[in-house]
Amino acid sequence: MKIFQIILLILIALMSITAGAAKALLVPEELAFLEGVGIPQTMIVIYGVLQILGGVVMLVPRTKQVGLIIAIIAFAISTVLIFISGRWSFGLVSLLPILISSWLLFSARQQSQTRVPE
């Protein structure tokens, strides 16, 4: 189970980093979509940097939970915007990273509570 969680964590981190990079670098498709729902370029770049930060931070064991929380929030914002744009099937698929990240966060919290202090 531990190996499965590590693989999922790495995949979620990569998703967060690549999604953030697309926003921070103002990739035309991301820019068109986000500007289309009324988000200015400056906010798009900040949003992207936060996604990158969340992806990187979740790979550090001490800050994994913080990174997962950032990723969950960022994925949730994207999913809401996808639903607002009327892309329902893609919106439903976009719920998957939120669910996986939430499960990883729940697992990390359980593991940190069951550790014996040194």
C-alpha positions in Angstrom: 0.0 0.0 0.0 2.9 2.4 0.8 4.4 2.0 -2.7 0.9 2.7 -4.2 0.6 5.9 -2.1 4.1 7.0 -3.2 3.3 6.5 -6.9 0.0 8.4 -6.5 1.8 11.2 -4.6 4.4 11.5 -7.4 1.7 11.5 -10.1 -0.4 14.2 -8.3 2.7 16.3 -7.7 3.6 16.1 -11.4 0.0 17.0 -12.3 0.1 20.0 -10.0 3.6 21.1 -11.3 2.7 20.8 -15.0 -0.7 22.4 -14.6 1.0 25.3 -12.7 3.7 25.6 -15.3 1.1 25.9 -18.1 -0.5 28.8 -16.2 2.7 30.5 -15.1 4.1 30.3 -18.6 0.8 31.6 -20.0 0.3 28.7 -22.4 -2.2 30.0 -25.0 -4.9 27.3 -24.3 -4.7 27.9 -20.5 -4.7 31.7 -21.0 -7.7 31.6 -23.4 -9.7 29.4 -21.0 -8.9 31.3 -17.8 -9.3 34.7 -19.4 -12.6 33.4 -20.8 -13.9 33.0 -17.3 -12.7 36.4 -16.3 -9.3 35.8 -14.6 -6.6 38.4 -15.4 -3.1 37.3 -16.5 -1.5 38.4 -13.3 -3.8 36.2 -11.3 -3.2 33.3 -13.7 0.5 33.5 -13.2 0.1 33.7 -9.4 -2.3 30.7 -9.5 0.3 28.8 -11.6 3.1 29.5 -9.2 1.0 28.3 -6.3 0.2 25.1 -8.1 3.9 24.6 -8.8 4.7 25.3 -5.2 2.1 22.8 -4.0 3.5 20.1 -6.2 7.0 20.6 -5.0 6.2 21.0 -1.4 4.1 17.8 -1.3 7.2 15.8 -2.3 9.0 16.9 0.9 7.9 14.5 3.7 7.8 17.2 6.4 5.5 19.5 4.2 3.6 16.9 2.4 0.3 17.7 4.0 0.6 21.4 3.2 1.4 20.6 -0.4 -1.6 18.4 -0.7 -3.9 21.0 0.8 -2.6 23.6 -1.8 -3.1 21.0 -4.6 -6.6 20.2 -3.5 -7.6 23.9 -3.4 -5.9 24.5 -6.8 -7.5 21.4 -8.4 -10.9 22.4 -6.9 -10.7 25.9 -8.4 -9.8 24.5 -11.8 -12.7 22.0 -11.6 -15.2 24.7 -10.6 -14.1 26.8 -13.5 -14.4 23.9 -15.9 -17.9 23.2 -14.7 -18.7 27.0 -15.1 -17.5 26.8 -18.7 -20.0 24.1 -19.3 -17.5 21.2 -19.9 -19.3 18.7 -17.7 -17.6 15.5 -18.7 -14.2 17.1 -18.3 -15.3 18.5 -15.0 -16.3 15.1 -13.7 -12.9 13.7 -14.7 -11.3 16.7 -13.0 -12.7 15.5 -9.7 -10.4 12.5 -9.7 -7.2 14.4 -8.7 -9.1 16.1 -5.9 -10.3 12.7 -4.6 -6.9 11.2 -4.9 -5.2 14.1 -3.2 -7.8 14.1 -0.4 -7.3 10.4 0.2 -3.5 11.0 0.3 -4.0 13.8 2.8 -6.3 11.7 4.9 -3.8 8.9 4.9 -0.9 11.2 5.8 -2.8 12.7 8.7 -3.6 9.2 10.0 0.0 8.1 9.7 1.2 11.3 11.5 -1.3 10.7 14.4 -0.3 7.1 14.9 3.5 7.7 15.1 5.0 7.4 18.5 6.9 10.6 19.5 10.6 10.2 19.9 
